[in-house]
Each structure stands twice: as structure tokens, then as C-alpha cells.
Amino acid sequence: MSDYLLFVDTETSGIPRDWTQPYASRDNWPHIVQLAWVVCTPDGQEVKAENHYIRPSDYDMSPESGKIHGLTPAFLQANGRSRHAVMQRLHRDLLHYQPRVVAHFMQLDFHMLGVGFHRAGLKNPLPGLPQFCTMRATGPLLRHSTQGFLRLGELHQRLFQEPLLREHDALVDARATARCYFQMRAQGVVTDEIIAQQVPIALPTPQARLARRRKQKLRIGVAPWLLLAAVALVLLAVFLLM
């Protein structure tokens, strides 16, 4: 087990169009507008916390994302730092602490950090570090089998019977993820075995893009047959009623 855990959260300018595209695909990937991380020991002691905004020097904010986290280009311009400076600080902590990286909805944070490192001209250290997604571990806490996973605010409410205030602030969410993680450990919802069973998020690859295209073609090919089957069933029902 790692000697440290690093809980991370990103707020972004939008959402990815295609999760399988390389990080160099500029139009595909949004930008990090706020990045926060909290380093803890395995027993839950906070070692350090950092919270940074990134100046919008080369990106625009989608209206939908702005409504979620409340950050505006004007605020980011006044309070942000350069992307390289922010990503370099995280890069240094990842190399120094060699932590297990934990996030709620790791898929998004893993890829957004990878995009951030790429755009900052830094080598991405995440593939060499263990990771854990608290969202993917919420299955035992679901009340309905069709729910999927618990969002961070829902998980916080379920574990502590209190709402998560100021959700979608990256530092608030990173600390909430840490609090939920240690509570799930205490309750036995998260164990060493469950941590070991989680499949790590992988970097985008040509194979993943090819598999996605094949799935899209399969769906397109199946759709007409489904339509024909539906029409046939309707005609059969009409015939039986005559």
C-alpha cells in the first residue's frame, strides 16, 4: 500500500467529446479551470492541500459548465495562474509522495490531468501510480439496483446524513472525497481487496478508438433491423385482432 493518498478534483470548461481521442486533440478535450488536491496519510491525517485556478489564456467556458461550478472567465483571469505553473506543482507532489491517486469519477479527473500535463509540456506520471475511484465503489450503498453510482453529494449525504455544501468547488470536492473514502474504509465498504480489484483507467489508445468505431457501426447496423422487427410485430398484432 502507498504511504500517501492524493485526493484530486478538477473543474473544467466543458466535457470531452470522445474519451478515446489522444490528448493532443485540442478540440476534443476541455480545459481545467480549477484544480485542487489533498495529500493524506493512510490513517486520514491531512499532510497538505492545494487549490488553484487556471487563467483562460487559450480556452472559452461553456455556459453549461459555468452554471455548474460558477466560475467565470473574468474571475479566472483575475485569480488564475498559468497552466504550467499549476500542473508543475501537482507534478512535483505526485513524484515526491508517490501516492495512490483517489478521485470521485476518476475517469474524468485522470484524463483531464493527462490533458493538463500534455498541454503544460510535462510528462504524465499518473499511469505509473496506483489509483482508486470512490464513485465506482458506491455499489453497496445504492438503494435501487438501477441507480448506477452515487454522485459525490449523494455519497456524502448517505454517509454523514448531511448535505455537501459548496459542491463543485474543487477543494471542497477533494476534501469531501477524502472524508468519504476514509468513512467507507471505516465501514468496510472499501477494503484492500476492493481497491485491488478496481481496473485502473488507461490512456487513450488507437485500439480503444477502433473499438469505439466498431461499436458505433454495430449500433448503426442493428438499428434498421430493430425498426423492421418492430413494424413486423405491429403488423402481426393488427392481423391477430382482425
JOSULSUL-V994478 format. One record per residue. N is the residue number from 1. RES is the residue in one letter. SS is DSSP state (a for helix, b for strand, c for the rest). BURIAL is + if it has 9 or more other ideal C-beta (glycine too) atoms within 8 Angstrom, else -. Layout:
BEGIN
n: [N;N]
res: [RES;RES]
ss: [SS;SS]
burial: [BURIAL;BURIAL]
END
This chain:
BEGIN
n: [1;2;3;4;5;6;7;8;9;10;11;12;13;14;15;16;17;18;19;20;21;22;23;24;25;26;27;28;29;30;31;32;33;34;35;36;37;38;39;40;41;42;43;44;45;46;47;48;49;50;51;52;53;54;55;56;57;58;59;60;61;62;63;64;65;66;67;68;69;70;71;72;73;74;75;76;77;78;79;80;81;82;83;84;85;86;87;88;89;90;91;92;93;94;95;96;97;98;99;100;101;102;103;104;105;106;107;108;109;110;111;112;113;114;115;116;117;118;119;120;121;122;123;124;125;126;127;128;129;130;131;132;133;134;135;136;137;138;139;140;141;142;143;144;145;146;147;148;149;150;151;152;153;154;155;156;157;158;159;160;161;162;163;164;165;166;167;168;169;170;171;172;173;174;175;176;177;178;179;180;181;182;183;184;185;186;187;188;189;190;191;192;193;194;195;196;197;198;199;200;201;202;203;204;205;206;207;208;209;210;211;212;213;214;215;216;217;218;219;220;221;222;223;224;225;226;227;228;229;230;231;232;233;234;235;236;237;238;239;240;241;242]
res: [M;S;D;Y;L;L;F;V;D;T;E;T;S;G;I;P;R;D;W;T;Q;P;Y;A;S;R;D;N;W;P;H;I;V;Q;L;A;W;V;V;C;T;P;D;G;Q;E;V;K;A;E;N;H;Y;I;R;P;S;D;Y;D;M;S;P;E;S;G;K;I;H;G;L;T;P;A;F;L;Q;A;N;G;R;S;R;H;A;V;M;Q;R;L;H;R;D;L;L;H;Y;Q;P;R;V;V;A;H;F;M;Q;L;D;F;H;M;L;G;V;G;F;H;R;A;G;L;K;N;P;L;P;G;L;P;Q;F;C;T;M;R;A;T;G;P;L;L;R;H;S;T;Q;G;F;L;R;L;G;E;L;H;Q;R;L;F;Q;E;P;L;L;R;E;H;D;A;L;V;D;A;R;A;T;A;R;C;Y;F;Q;M;R;A;Q;G;V;V;T;D;E;I;I;A;Q;Q;V;P;I;A;L;P;T;P;Q;A;R;L;A;R;R;R;K;Q;K;L;R;I;G;V;A;P;W;L;L;L;A;A;V;A;L;V;L;L;A;V;F;L;L;M]
ss: [c;c;c;b;b;b;b;b;b;b;b;b;c;c;c;c;c;c;c;c;c;c;c;c;c;c;c;c;c;c;c;b;b;b;b;b;b;b;b;b;b;c;c;c;c;b;b;b;b;b;b;b;b;b;c;c;c;c;c;c;c;c;a;a;a;a;a;a;a;c;c;c;a;a;a;a;a;a;a;c;b;c;a;a;a;a;a;a;a;a;a;a;a;a;a;a;a;c;c;b;b;b;b;c;c;a;a;a;a;a;a;a;a;a;a;a;a;a;a;a;c;c;c;c;c;a;a;a;c;c;b;b;b;c;a;a;a;c;a;a;a;c;c;c;c;c;c;c;c;c;c;a;a;a;a;a;a;a;a;a;c;c;c;c;c;c;c;c;c;a;a;a;a;a;a;a;a;a;a;a;a;a;a;a;a;a;a;c;c;c;c;a;a;a;a;a;a;c;c;c;c;c;c;c;c;a;a;a;a;a;a;a;a;a;a;a;a;a;a;a;a;a;a;a;a;a;a;a;a;a;a;a;a;a;a;a;a;a;a;a;a;c]
burial: [-;+;-;+;+;+;+;+;+;+;+;+;+;+;-;+;-;+;-;+;+;-;+;-;+;-;-;-;+;+;+;+;+;+;+;+;+;+;+;+;+;+;-;-;-;+;-;-;+;+;-;+;+;+;+;+;-;-;-;-;+;+;-;-;+;+;-;-;+;-;+;-;-;-;+;+;+;-;-;+;-;+;+;+;-;+;+;+;+;+;+;-;+;+;-;-;+;+;+;+;+;+;+;+;+;+;+;+;+;+;+;+;+;+;+;+;+;+;+;+;-;+;-;+;+;+;-;-;+;-;+;+;+;+;+;+;+;+;-;-;+;+;-;-;-;-;-;-;+;+;-;+;+;-;+;+;+;+;+;-;-;-;-;+;-;-;+;+;+;+;+;+;+;+;+;+;+;+;+;+;+;+;+;+;+;-;-;-;+;+;-;-;-;+;+;-;-;+;-;-;-;-;-;+;-;-;-;+;+;-;+;+;-;-;-;-;-;-;-;-;-;-;-;-;-;-;-;-;-;-;-;-;-;-;-;-;-;-;-;-;-;-]
END
